């Protein structure tokens, strides 16, 4: 009976130990660039399903704590979002692609965009040909 109890206890300890090995956290480092290899500043990196986030530096570099099974989500204004599996890697080079949107009927106001139908003030439209006519 003691042998059976000891074997059962050892088995439980082994299961707990192996689970803790598979869920170890590591510091993941890397760099985020655009398609032209230009570093992107202030890209948000988030661990999927958790409250862990980081932001890239002026060199596009980042470091974030994540587990080997985690996914990292990269997001930046004007770029397509990207999700990357960590897969036990400690360094990631991530390239974000430019997001091309149809800008018809969008009004740019200083620091934000608003649909033309949502604007209550007056609007002026300047075309590319109007700009070419101006003196430089």
C-alpha positions in Angstrom: 0.0 0.0 0.0 2.8 2.4 0.9 4.5 1.6 -2.5 1.4 2.4 -4.4 0.9 5.6 -2.4 4.5 6.6 -3.1 4.2 5.9 -6.8 1.0 7.9 -7.0 2.6 10.8 -5.2 5.6 10.7 -7.5 3.4 10.6 -10.5 1.5 13.7 -9.4 4.8 15.6 -8.7 6.1 14.6 -12.1 2.9 15.9 -13.8 3.1 19.2 -11.9 6.8 19.6 -12.8 6.3 18.9 -16.5 3.4 21.4 -16.7 5.6 24.1 -15.1 8.3 23.4 -17.7 5.9 23.8 -20.6 4.5 27.1 -19.3 7.8 28.9 -18.6 7.9 32.6 -19.4 10.8 34.1 -21.4 11.7 37.6 -22.5 11.1 37.8 -26.2 13.1 40.4 -28.0 13.0 41.6 -31.6 12.6 44.4 -34.1 9.6 45.6 -36.1 10.2 47.1 -39.6 8.2 48.0 -42.6 8.7 46.4 -46.0 11.6 48.7 -46.8 13.4 47.6 -43.6 12.7 51.0 -41.9 12.3 50.5 -38.1 8.8 51.4 -36.9 8.5 53.4 -33.7 5.6 52.9 -31.2 4.3 49.7 -32.6 2.0 48.0 -30.0 2.9 44.4 -29.2 0.4 42.4 -27.1 0.3 38.8 -25.8 -2.9 37.3 -27.2 -5.4 36.7 -24.4 -3.3 38.4 -21.7 -2.8 41.9 -20.3 0.9 42.0 -21.3 1.9 44.7 -23.8 5.0 46.5 -25.0 5.8 49.3 -27.5 8.8 49.5 -29.9 11.6 52.0 -29.3 13.0 54.5 -31.8 15.0 51.7 -33.4 11.9 49.5 -33.8 13.1 47.2 -31.0 11.0 45.6 -28.3 11.1 43.1 -25.4 8.1 41.4 -23.9 7.5 38.6 -21.5 5.7 35.6 -23.0 5.3 31.9 -22.9 6.5 29.5 -25.6 2.9 28.7 -26.6 1.8 32.4 -26.8 1.0 34.5 -29.8 2.1 38.1 -30.2 -0.1 40.6 -31.9 1.6 43.6 -33.6 -0.5 46.7 -34.5 0.4 50.1 -35.9 -1.7 52.9 -37.4 -1.6 52.6 -41.2 -0.1 49.1 -41.2 -1.8 45.7 -41.4 -2.0 43.9 -38.0 0.1 40.8 -37.7 0.0 37.8 -35.3 3.2 35.8 -34.7 3.6 32.5 -32.8 6.4 32.6 -30.3 7.3 28.9 -30.7 10.2 28.9 -28.2 12.0 31.7 -30.2 13.7 34.4 -28.1 14.2 36.8 -31.0 11.7 37.9 -33.7 12.1 40.1 -36.8 8.6 41.2 -37.7 7.8 43.0 -41.0 4.5 45.0 -41.1 2.9 45.7 -44.5 1.3 49.1 -45.4 -2.5 49.0 -45.2 -4.0 50.5 -48.3 -7.5 51.8 -47.7 -9.9 53.5 -50.0 -9.8 57.1 -48.8 -12.8 58.2 -50.8 -15.2 60.2 -48.6 -12.7 60.4 -45.7 -11.8 63.8 -44.2 -8.5 64.2 -42.3 -8.7 66.7 -39.5 -5.4 67.3 -37.8 -4.9 64.1 -35.8 -8.0 62.1 -36.6 -10.1 60.9 -39.5 -13.8 61.4 -39.8 -16.3 60.2 -42.5 -17.4 63.1 -44.7 -21.1 62.4 -43.7 -20.2 62.8 -40.0 -18.7 66.3 -40.3 -21.0 69.2 -39.3 -18.8 72.1 -40.4 -17.8 73.4 -43.8 -15.6 71.3 -46.0 -13.2 72.2 -48.8 -11.8 69.8 -51.4 -8.4 70.3 -52.9 -7.4 68.0 -55.8 -3.9 67.1 -56.8 -4.2 69.2 -60.0 -5.1 72.2 -57.8 -1.9 71.7 -55.8 0.2 71.4 -59.0 -1.0 74.9 -60.1 0.4 76.5 -57.0 3.8 78.3 -57.1 6.6 76.5 -55.3 
